[in-house]
Amino acid sequence: MSRIAELGSKMSLVLNAAKCEHVTHSGFIVDDPLLWSFSRVEPGDATLLGAPLFQGRVLNDFWSDRVAISPEQWTDSAWWAARTR
């Protein structure tokens, strides 16, 4: 990460560490001082632009939200039309 930050600074780019996350398991040891300032996220909780990256809680919630519709909604064309715009 330090190398990426160094190369970016040569192009007038600044890494905003306050908005960065590293996706690792809780037992992973981080030895890069720059990574110490990143938030740690468990793989099962990681998303990119709202989409789950790995199997786990977030993916389960993502699918549950999308398949939890009632039988009446399957045949309700107005309900479907409102969601496909």
MODELLER restraints for C-alpha pairs under 7 A, 6 or more apart:
rsr = mdl.restraints
at = mdl.atoms
rsr.add(forms.Gaussian(group=physical.xy_distance, feature=features.Distance(at['CA:1:A'], at['CA:34:A']), mean=6.86, stdev=0.5))
rsr.add(forms.Gaussian(group=physical.xy_distance, feature=features.Distance(at['CA:2:A'], at['CA:34:A']), mean=6.55, stdev=0.5))
rsr.add(forms.Gaussian(group=physical.xy_distance, feature=features.Distance(at['CA:5:A'], at['CA:14:A']), mean=7.00, stdev=0.5))
rsr.add(forms.Gaussian(group=physical.xy_distance, feature=features.Distance(at['CA:5:A'], at['CA:15:A']), mean=6.10, stdev=0.5))
rsr.add(forms.Gaussian(group=physical.xy_distance, feature=features.Distance(at['CA:8:A'], at['CA:14:A']), mean=6.45, stdev=0.5))
rsr.add(forms.Gaussian(group=physical.xy_distance, feature=features.Distance(at['CA:17:A'], at['CA:37:A']), mean=6.30, stdev=0.5))
rsr.add(forms.Gaussian(group=physical.xy_distance, feature=features.Distance(at['CA:17:A'], at['CA:38:A']), mean=5.81, stdev=0.5))
rsr.add(forms.Gaussian(group=physical.xy_distance, feature=features.Distance(at['CA:18:A'], at['CA:38:A']), mean=6.46, stdev=0.5))
rsr.add(forms.Gaussian(group=physical.xy_distance, feature=features.Distance(at['CA:20:A'], at['CA:38:A']), mean=5.20, stdev=0.5))
rsr.add(forms.Gaussian(group=physical.xy_distance, feature=features.Distance(at['CA:20:A'], at['CA:39:A']), mean=6.45, stdev=0.5))
rsr.add(forms.Gaussian(group=physical.xy_distance, feature=features.Distance(at['CA:21:A'], at['CA:38:A']), mean=4.94, stdev=0.5))
rsr.add(forms.Gaussian(group=physical.xy_distance, feature=features.Distance(at['CA:21:A'], at['CA:39:A']), mean=4.55, stdev=0.5))
rsr.add(forms.Gaussian(group=physical.xy_distance, feature=features.Distance(at['CA:21:A'], at['CA:40:A']), mean=5.63, stdev=0.5))
rsr.add(forms.Gaussian(group=physical.xy_distance, feature=features.Distance(at['CA:21:A'], at['CA:41:A']), mean=6.59, stdev=0.5))
rsr.add(forms.Gaussian(group=physical.xy_distance, feature=features.Distance(at['CA:22:A'], at['CA:38:A']), mean=6.33, stdev=0.5))
rsr.add(forms.Gaussian(group=physical.xy_distance, feature=features.Distance(at['CA:22:A'], at['CA:39:A']), mean=6.31, stdev=0.5))
rsr.add(forms.Gaussian(group=physical.xy_distance, feature=features.Distance(at['CA:22:A'], at['CA:40:A']), mean=5.12, stdev=0.5))
rsr.add(forms.Gaussian(group=physical.xy_distance, feature=features.Distance(at['CA:22:A'], at['CA:41:A']), mean=6.14, stdev=0.5))
rsr.add(forms.Gaussian(group=physical.xy_distance, feature=features.Distance(at['CA:23:A'], at['CA:40:A']), mean=5.98, stdev=0.5))
rsr.add(forms.Gaussian(group=physical.xy_distance, feature=features.Distance(at['CA:23:A'], at['CA:41:A']), mean=4.81, stdev=0.5))
rsr.add(forms.Gaussian(group=physical.xy_distance, feature=features.Distance(at['CA:23:A'], at['CA:42:A']), mean=5.75, stdev=0.5))
rsr.add(forms.Gaussian(group=physical.xy_distance, feature=features.Distance(at['CA:23:A'], at['CA:43:A']), mean=5.58, stdev=0.5))
rsr.add(forms.Gaussian(group=physical.xy_distance, feature=features.Distance(at['CA:23:A'], at['CA:46:A']), mean=6.77, stdev=0.5))
rsr.add(forms.Gaussian(group=physical.xy_distance, feature=features.Distance(at['CA:24:A'], at['CA:40:A']), mean=6.62, stdev=0.5))
rsr.add(forms.Gaussian(group=physical.xy_distance, feature=features.Distance(at['CA:24:A'], at['CA:41:A']), mean=6.23, stdev=0.5))
rsr.add(forms.Gaussian(group=physical.xy_distance, feature=features.Distance(at['CA:24:A'], at['CA:42:A']), mean=5.55, stdev=0.5))
rsr.add(forms.Gaussian(group=physical.xy_distance, feature=features.Distance(at['CA:24:A'], at['CA:43:A']), mean=6.08, stdev=0.5))
rsr.add(forms.Gaussian(group=physical.xy_distance, feature=features.Distance(at['CA:25:A'], at['CA:42:A']), mean=5.44, stdev=0.5))
rsr.add(forms.Gaussian(group=physical.xy_distance, feature=features.Distance(at['CA:25:A'], at['CA:43:A']), mean=6.66, stdev=0.5))
rsr.add(forms.Gaussian(group=physical.xy_distance, feature=features.Distance(at['CA:30:A'], at['CA:36:A']), mean=6.89, stdev=0.5))
rsr.add(forms.Gaussian(group=physical.xy_distance, feature=features.Distance(at['CA:43:A'], at['CA:54:A']), mean=6.13, stdev=0.5))
rsr.add(forms.Gaussian(group=physical.xy_distance, feature=features.Distance(at['CA:44:A'], at['CA:54:A']), mean=5.59, stdev=0.5))
rsr.add(forms.Gaussian(group=physical.xy_distance, feature=features.Distance(at['CA:44:A'], at['CA:55:A']), mean=5.61, stdev=0.5))
rsr.add(forms.Gaussian(group=physical.xy_distance, feature=features.Distance(at['CA:44:A'], at['CA:56:A']), mean=4.01, stdev=0.5))
rsr.add(forms.Gaussian(group=physical.xy_distance, feature=features.Distance(at['CA:44:A'], at['CA:57:A']), mean=5.67, stdev=0.5))
rsr.add(forms.Gaussian(group=physical.xy_distance, feature=features.Distance(at['CA:44:A'], at['CA:58:A']), mean=6.22, stdev=0.5))
rsr.add(forms.Gaussian(group=physical.xy_distance, feature=features.Distance(at['CA:45:A'], at['CA:56:A']), mean=6.72, stdev=0.5))
rsr.add(forms.Gaussian(group=physical.xy_distance, feature=features.Distance(at['CA:45:A'], at['CA:57:A']), mean=6.21, stdev=0.5))
rsr.add(forms.Gaussian(group=physical.xy_distance, feature=features.Distance(at['CA:45:A'], at['CA:58:A']), mean=5.26, stdev=0.5))
rsr.add(forms.Gaussian(group=physical.xy_distance, feature=features.Distance(at['CA:46:A'], at['CA:52:A']), mean=6.08, stdev=0.5))
rsr.add(forms.Gaussian(group=physical.xy_distance, feature=features.Distance(at['CA:46:A'], at['CA:53:A']), mean=5.72, stdev=0.5))
rsr.add(forms.Gaussian(group=physical.xy_distance, feature=features.Distance(at['CA:46:A'], at['CA:54:A']), mean=6.90, stdev=0.5))
rsr.add(forms.Gaussian(group=physical.xy_distance, feature=features.Distance(at['CA:47:A'], at['CA:53:A']), mean=5.26, stdev=0.5))
rsr.add(forms.Gaussian(group=physical.xy_distance, feature=features.Distance(at['CA:52:A'], at['CA:58:A']), mean=5.99, stdev=0.5))
rsr.add(forms.Gaussian(group=physical.xy_distance, feature=features.Distance(at['CA:52:A'], at['CA:59:A']), mean=5.32, stdev=0.5))
rsr.add(forms.Gaussian(group=physical.xy_distance, feature=features.Distance(at['CA:73:A'], at['CA:79:A']), mean=6.32, stdev=0.5))
